[in-house]
Amino acid sequence: VQLQASGGGLVQPGGSLRLSCTASGIIFSIHPMGWYRQAPGKQRELVAAIAIGGNTNYADSVKGRFTISRDNAKNTIFLQMGSLKPEDTAVYYCNLPPSYNIYPWGQGTQVTVSS
């Protein structure tokens, strides 16, 4: 199984980014998926999740600013991030939600919010 996240970069506060994560080696359409992030010195946290049917959940810290979506035909999930804040700076990963047997972590994609 490979989970490849991409789309990160340097953005100013208030800006937007769209992350993508493509999965290979799994039957993607039958898996709920999530976006996680890990900031320096902090534990990895789940920020958004999307169920098989498309229901979504968000951490309070990103609610109203981030939107998770999925394209089963492309084995890909997305994270549209808006109104970015410096505290959103982290490496972002995708995987199954924590209540499932998560797969090995991919490399993630770095998001840096700074002026």
MIDOSE-1310 file (N, C-alpha, C; in nm, 2 decimals, decimal comma, always signed):
residues 115
vqlq	+0,08/-0,12/+0,00/+0,00/+0,00/+0,00/+0,09/+0,12/+0,00; +0,05/+0,22/-0,08/+0,13/+0,35/-0,09/+0,02/+0,46/-0,08; +0,06/+0,56/+0,01/-0,03/+0,68/+0,02/+0,06/+0,80/-0,01; +0,04/+0,86/-0,12/+0,12/+0,97/-0,17/+0,05/+1,10/-0,16
asgg	+0,09/+1,19/-0,07/+0,03/+1,32/-0,05/+0,12/+1,42/-0,13; +0,05/+1,52/-0,19/+0,12/+1,63/-0,26/+0,04/+1,76/-0,25; +0,10/+1,86/-0,30/+0,03/+1,99/-0,31/+0,06/+2,09/-0,20; +0,15/+2,05/-0,11/+0,19/+2,15/-0,01/+0,28/+2,26/-0,06
glvq	+0,31/+2,35/+0,02/+0,40/+2,46/-0,02/+0,40/+2,57/+0,09; +0,46/+2,68/+0,05/+0,46/+2,80/+0,13/+0,35/+2,90/+0,09; +0,27/+2,94/+0,19/+0,16/+3,03/+0,16/+0,15/+3,13/+0,27; +0,10/+3,25/+0,23/+0,09/+3,36/+0,33/-0,04/+3,33/+0,42
pggs	-0,04/+3,39/+0,54/-0,16/+3,38/+0,62/-0,28/+3,43/+0,54; -0,39/+3,36/+0,55/-0,52/+3,39/+0,48/-0,52/+3,33/+0,34; -0,42/+3,27/+0,30/-0,42/+3,20/+0,17/-0,48/+3,07/+0,16; -0,47/+3,00/+0,05/-0,53/+2,87/+0,03/-0,44/+2,78/-0,04
lrls	-0,46/+2,65/-0,02/-0,39/+2,54/-0,08/-0,48/+2,42/-0,10; -0,45/+2,34/-0,20/-0,53/+2,22/-0,22/-0,44/+2,10/-0,22; -0,46/+2,01/-0,12/-0,37/+1,90/-0,11/-0,44/+1,78/-0,18; -0,36/+1,69/-0,23/-0,41/+1,56/-0,29/-0,34/+1,45/-0,23
ctas	-0,41/+1,33/-0,22/-0,34/+1,21/-0,17/-0,40/+1,10/-0,26; -0,31/+1,03/-0,32/-0,35/+0,92/-0,41/-0,30/+0,79/-0,34; -0,39/+0,69/-0,34/-0,37/+0,56/-0,27/-0,35/+0,45/-0,38; -0,26/+0,37/-0,36/-0,24/+0,25/-0,45/-0,23/+0,13/-0,36
giif	-0,27/+0,02/-0,42/-0,26/-0,11/-0,35/-0,38/-0,14/-0,26; -0,48/-0,06/-0,26/-0,60/-0,09/-0,19/-0,72/-0,07/-0,27; -0,84/-0,12/-0,23/-0,96/-0,10/-0,30/-1,02/+0,03/-0,24; -0,98/+0,14/-0,30/-1,00/+0,27/-0,24/-1,14/+0,30/-0,20
sihp	-1,23/+0,26/-0,29/-1,37/+0,30/-0,28/-1,44/+0,24/-0,15; -1,38/+0,14/-0,09/-1,45/+0,08/+0,03/-1,38/+0,13/+0,16; -1,29/+0,23/+0,15/-1,22/+0,27/+0,26/-1,26/+0,41/+0,30; -1,30/+0,44/+0,43/-1,30/+0,58/+0,47/-1,16/+0,63/+0,47
mgwy	-1,14/+0,76/+0,46/-1,01/+0,82/+0,46/-1,00/+0,94/+0,54; -0,88/+0,98/+0,58/-0,86/+1,10/+0,66/-0,74/+1,17/+0,62; -0,74/+1,30/+0,66/-0,62/+1,38/+0,65/-0,57/+1,41/+0,79; -0,44/+1,39/+0,81/-0,37/+1,41/+0,94/-0,27/+1,52/+0,91
rqap	-0,22/+1,58/+1,03/-0,11/+1,67/+1,02/-0,02/+1,65/+1,14; +0,10/+1,68/+1,13/+0,20/+1,68/+1,24/+0,29/+1,80/+1,24; +0,27/+1,88/+1,34/+0,35/+2,00/+1,35/+0,48/+1,97/+1,43; +0,59/+2,04/+1,41/+0,71/+2,01/+1,48/+0,69/+2,01/+1,63
gkqr	+0,73/+1,90/+1,69/+0,72/+1,88/+1,84/+0,58/+1,84/+1,89; +0,49/+1,82/+1,79/+0,36/+1,78/+1,83/+0,32/+1,64/+1,78; +0,22/+1,58/+1,84/+0,17/+1,45/+1,79/+0,09/+1,47/+1,66; +0,09/+1,37/+1,58/+0,01/+1,37/+1,46/-0,14/+1,37/+1,50
elva	-0,22/+1,45/+1,43/-0,36/+1,47/+1,47/-0,44/+1,45/+1,34; -0,56/+1,40/+1,36/-0,66/+1,39/+1,25/-0,73/+1,53/+1,23; -0,73/+1,58/+1,11/-0,80/+1,71/+1,09/-0,93/+1,70/+1,01; -0,94/+1,59/+0,93/-1,06/+1,57/+0,85/-1,07/+1,43/+0,81
aiai	-1,20/+1,38/+0,80/-1,22/+1,25/+0,76/-1,34/+1,24/+0,66; -1,34/+1,15/+0,57/-1,45/+1,13/+0,48/-1,49/+0,98/+0,47; -1,62/+0,96/+0,49/-1,67/+0,82/+0,49/-1,69/+0,77/+0,35; -1,72/+0,64/+0,33/-1,73/+0,58/+0,20/-1,84/+0,66/+0,13
ggnt	-1,95/+0,69/+0,20/-2,06/+0,76/+0,13/-2,05/+0,91/+0,12; -1,94/+0,96/+0,17/-1,91/+1,10/+0,15/-1,94/+1,19/+0,27; -1,99/+1,13/+0,38/-2,01/+1,21/+0,50/-1,87/+1,26/+0,55; -1,86/+1,38/+0,61/-1,73/+1,43/+0,65/-1,74/+1,48/+0,79
nyad	-1,62/+1,48/+0,85/-1,60/+1,53/+0,99/-1,47/+1,61/+0,99; -1,47/+1,71/+1,08/-1,35/+1,80/+1,09/-1,31/+1,82/+1,23; -1,19/+1,84/+1,25/-1,14/+1,89/+1,38/-1,19/+2,03/+1,40; -1,22/+2,07/+1,52/-1,27/+2,21/+1,55/-1,18/+2,31/+1,50
svkg	-1,05/+2,29/+1,50/-0,95/+2,39/+1,46/-0,95/+2,42/+1,31; -1,01/+2,33/+1,23/-1,02/+2,36/+1,09/-1,16/+2,37/+1,03; -1,26/+2,35/+1,12/-1,40/+2,35/+1,07/-1,43/+2,49/+1,01; -1,49/+2,48/+0,90/-1,53/+2,60/+0,82/-1,42/+2,66/+0,73
rfti	-1,30/+2,60/+0,75/-1,19/+2,65/+0,67/-1,14/+2,55/+0,57; -1,15/+2,42/+0,61/-1,10/+2,31/+0,53/-1,21/+2,23/+0,48; -1,20/+2,17/+0,36/-1,30/+2,08/+0,30/-1,23/+1,96/+0,25; -1,27/+1,84/+0,29/-1,22/+1,71/+0,24/-1,32/+1,66/+0,14
srdn	-1,26/+1,60/+0,03/-1,34/+1,54/-0,07/-1,27/+1,42/-0,12; -1,34/+1,34/-0,21/-1,28/+1,22/-0,26/-1,32/+1,20/-0,40; -1,23/+1,13/-0,48/-1,27/+1,09/-0,62/-1,23/+0,95/-0,63; -1,33/+0,86/-0,61/-1,30/+0,72/-0,61/-1,24/+0,67/-0,74
aknt	-1,28/+0,73/-0,85/-1,23/+0,68/-0,98/-1,08/+0,71/-0,99; -1,03/+0,80/-0,92/-0,89/+0,84/-0,92/-0,81/+0,79/-0,80; -0,88/+0,72/-0,71/-0,82/+0,67/-0,59/-0,75/+0,79/-0,51; -0,82/+0,90/-0,51/-0,76/+1,02/-0,45/-0,86/+1,09/-0,36
iflq	-0,80/+1,15/-0,25/-0,87/+1,24/-0,17/-0,81/+1,37/-0,18; -0,88/+1,48/-0,14/-0,84/+1,61/-0,15/-0,86/+1,68/-0,02; -0,78/+1,79/+0,01/-0,81/+1,87/+0,12/-0,79/+2,02/+0,07; -0,91/+2,08/+0,06/-0,91/+2,22/+0,02/-0,89/+2,30/+0,15
mgsl	-0,79/+2,38/+0,16/-0,76/+2,46/+0,28/-0,77/+2,61/+0,25; -0,84/+2,68/+0,33/-0,86/+2,82/+0,31/-0,84/+2,89/+0,44; -0,83/+3,03/+0,43/-0,80/+3,11/+0,55/-0,69/+3,05/+0,64; -0,58/+3,02/+0,57/-0,48/+2,95/+0,64/-0,41/+3,04/+0,75
kped	-0,37/+2,97/+0,86/-0,31/+3,04/+0,97/-0,17/+2,98/+0,99; -0,08/+3,06/+1,06/+0,05/+3,00/+1,09/+0,04/+2,87/+1,17; -0,06/+2,85/+1,25/-0,07/+2,73/+1,33/-0,11/+2,61/+1,24; -0,15/+2,63/+1,12/-0,17/+2,52/+1,02/-0,04/+2,46/+0,97
tavy	+0,07/+2,52/+0,99/+0,20/+2,48/+0,95/+0,22/+2,34/+1,00; +0,25/+2,24/+0,91/+0,27/+2,10/+0,95/+0,30/+2,02/+0,83; +0,34/+1,90/+0,85/+0,34/+1,80/+0,74/+0,20/+1,73/+0,74; +0,14/+1,72/+0,62/+0,01/+1,67/+0,61/+0,02/+1,53/+0,54
ycnl	-0,06/+1,43/+0,60/-0,06/+1,30/+0,55/-0,20/+1,25/+0,53; -0,22/+1,15/+0,46/-0,35/+1,08/+0,45/-0,34/+0,94/+0,50; -0,44/+0,88/+0,54/-0,45/+0,74/+0,59/-0,59/+0,71/+0,62; -0,62/+0,59/+0,67/-0,75/+0,56/+0,72/-0,77/+0,64/+0,85
ppsy	-0,90/+0,66/+0,89/-0,92/+0,72/+1,02/-0,87/+0,63/+1,14; -0,84/+0,69/+1,25/-0,77/+0,62/+1,36/-0,84/+0,50/+1,41; -0,97/+0,49/+1,40/-1,04/+0,37/+1,45/-1,02/+0,25/+1,36; -0,95/+0,26/+1,25/-0,93/+0,15/+1,16/-0,78/+0,11/+1,17
niyp	-0,74/+0,00/+1,11/-0,60/-0,04/+1,11/-0,53/+0,04/+1,00; -0,47/+0,14/+1,04/-0,41/+0,23/+0,94/-0,29/+0,17/+0,87; -0,26/+0,22/+0,76/-0,15/+0,17/+0,67/-0,02/+0,24/+0,71; +0,09/+0,19/+0,66/+0,22/+0,26/+0,68/+0,21/+0,40/+0,63
wgqg	+0,27/+0,50/+0,70/+0,26/+0,64/+0,66/+0,34/+0,66/+0,54; +0,29/+0,75/+0,45/+0,37/+0,80/+0,34/+0,46/+0,91/+0,39; +0,52/+0,98/+0,29/+0,61/+1,09/+0,33/+0,54/+1,22/+0,37; +0,42/+1,23/+0,33/+0,35/+1,35/+0,36/+0,39/+1,47/+0,27
tqvt	+0,32/+1,58/+0,29/+0,35/+1,70/+0,22/+0,36/+1,82/+0,31; +0,46/+1,90/+0,30/+0,48/+2,01/+0,39/+0,40/+2,13/+0,36; +0,33/+2,18/+0,46/+0,25/+2,31/+0,44/+0,31/+2,41/+0,54; +0,35/+2,52/+0,49/+0,41/+2,63/+0,57/+0,33/+2,75/+0,55
vss	+0,28/+2,81/+0,66/+0,20/+2,93/+0,65/+0,28/+3,04/+0,72; +0,33/+3,13/+0,64/+0,41/+3,24/+0,69/+0,42/+3,36/+0,60; +0,43/+3,47/+0,66/+0,45/+3,59/+0,58/+0,59/+3,63/+0,56
